[in-house]
Amino acid sequence: MAFSLTELSFVRYDSGPQSHGDAVRATLAMSAGLTALGLAFSHQGPSLGVMAVVTGIGLSWLAARFASRTVALAIAVLSLGFYLQLANSHH
């Protein structure tokens, strides 16, 4: 969730012209972020879900400082994929 928020915050605060690549990146980031948000609440309940979201927001600020947008988005998508694979193997 944190790494997808990094991309979304860039799109929101960038006032320059948006390219087709930026739109694709924002779509991927939104998909990964919303899926992670839903999973945080569905698997852990409201209180732990809120803690996961707050932690994700804090981590997104760190990710924005230390990782490029491309790396952050790749980590977001790969992390979500690994999580879904692990969750699926436990059922």
One Martini backbone bead per residue (centre of mass of N, CA, C, O) as a GRO file, in nm:
protein
   91
    1MET     BB    1   0.058   0.063  -0.021
    2ALA     BB    2   0.291   0.264   0.010
    3PHE     BB    3   0.404   0.249  -0.287
    4SER     BB    4   0.139   0.344  -0.426
    5LEU     BB    5   0.122   0.626  -0.286
    6THR     BB    6   0.368   0.750  -0.420
    7GLU     BB    7   0.242   0.774  -0.703
    8LEU     BB    8  -0.019   0.931  -0.629
    9SER     BB    9   0.120   1.184  -0.512
   10PHE     BB   10   0.261   1.270  -0.770
   11VAL     BB   11   0.010   1.313  -0.948
   12ARG     BB   12  -0.129   1.526  -0.766
   13TYR     BB   13   0.137   1.741  -0.747
   14ASP     BB   14   0.160   1.743  -1.054
   15SER     BB   15   0.128   2.019  -1.294
   16GLY     BB   16   0.203   1.886  -1.533
   17PRO     BB   17   0.205   1.706  -1.796
   18GLN     BB   18   0.045   1.412  -1.893
   19SER     BB   19   0.112   1.094  -1.967
   20HIS     BB   20   0.047   0.777  -2.055
   21GLY     BB   21   0.240   0.652  -1.844
   22ASP     BB   22   0.113   0.794  -1.597
   23ALA     BB   23  -0.165   0.662  -1.625
   24VAL     BB   24  -0.070   0.371  -1.589
   25ARG     BB   25   0.066   0.408  -1.315
   26ALA     BB   26  -0.188   0.510  -1.166
   27THR     BB   27  -0.358   0.257  -1.216
   28LEU     BB   28  -0.172   0.056  -1.073
   29ALA     BB   29  -0.163   0.202  -0.801
   30MET     BB   30  -0.466   0.199  -0.744
   31SER     BB   31  -0.507  -0.105  -0.754
   32ALA     BB   32  -0.305  -0.181  -0.532
   33GLY     BB   33  -0.412   0.006  -0.306
   34LEU     BB   34  -0.711  -0.094  -0.293
   35THR     BB   35  -0.645  -0.388  -0.239
   36ALA     BB   36  -0.482  -0.344   0.021
   37LEU     BB   37  -0.707  -0.203   0.173
   38GLY     BB   38  -0.913  -0.433   0.167
   39LEU     BB   39  -0.726  -0.647   0.304
   40ALA     BB   40  -0.677  -0.499   0.572
   41PHE     BB   41  -0.988  -0.520   0.658
   42SER     BB   42  -1.073  -0.824   0.595
   43HIS     BB   43  -0.832  -0.974   0.775
   44GLN     BB   44  -0.825  -0.764   1.059
   45GLY     BB   45  -1.007  -0.539   1.086
   46PRO     BB   46  -1.052  -0.214   1.180
   47SER     BB   47  -0.811  -0.151   1.372
   48LEU     BB   48  -0.583  -0.286   1.200
   49GLY     BB   49  -0.652  -0.139   0.939
   50VAL     BB   50  -0.584   0.147   1.036
   51MET     BB   51  -0.291   0.084   1.111
   52ALA     BB   52  -0.207   0.003   0.823
   53VAL     BB   53  -0.268   0.275   0.690
   54VAL     BB   54  -0.087   0.456   0.862
   55THR     BB   55   0.171   0.300   0.797
   56GLY     BB   56   0.153   0.338   0.488
   57ILE     BB   57   0.180   0.644   0.490
   58GLY     BB   58   0.455   0.657   0.627
   59LEU     BB   59   0.604   0.476   0.415
   60SER     BB   60   0.552   0.659   0.169
   61TRP     BB   61   0.741   0.886   0.259
   62LEU     BB   62   0.994   0.712   0.252
   63ALA     BB   63   0.974   0.609  -0.039
   64ALA     BB   64   0.991   0.894  -0.174
   65ARG     BB   65   1.294   0.940  -0.071
   66PHE     BB   66   1.436   0.630  -0.156
   67ALA     BB   67   1.251   0.588  -0.416
   68SER     BB   68   1.157   0.540  -0.710
   69ARG     BB   69   0.875   0.524  -0.885
   70THR     BB   70   0.931   0.255  -1.028
   71VAL     BB   71   1.020   0.092  -0.782
   72ALA     BB   72   0.769   0.138  -0.606
   73LEU     BB   73   0.565   0.007  -0.803
   74ALA     BB   74   0.699  -0.269  -0.826
   75ILE     BB   75   0.681  -0.337  -0.525
   76ALA     BB   76   0.375  -0.319  -0.498
   77VAL     BB   77   0.299  -0.541  -0.704
   78LEU     BB   78   0.477  -0.771  -0.594
   79SER     BB   79   0.370  -0.775  -0.305
   80LEU     BB   80   0.079  -0.837  -0.377
   81GLY     BB   81   0.136  -1.100  -0.527
   82PHE     BB   82   0.267  -1.251  -0.289
   83TYR     BB   83   0.033  -1.228  -0.095
   84LEU     BB   84  -0.180  -1.373  -0.269
   85GLN     BB   85  -0.021  -1.637  -0.294
   86LEU     BB   86  -0.001  -1.700   0.011
   87ALA     BB   87  -0.305  -1.686   0.077
   88ASN     BB   88  -0.386  -1.912  -0.128
   89SER     BB   89  -0.202  -2.148   0.001
   90HIS     BB   90  -0.371  -2.145   0.290
   91HIS     BB   91  -0.662  -2.259   0.148
   0.00000   0.00000   0.00000
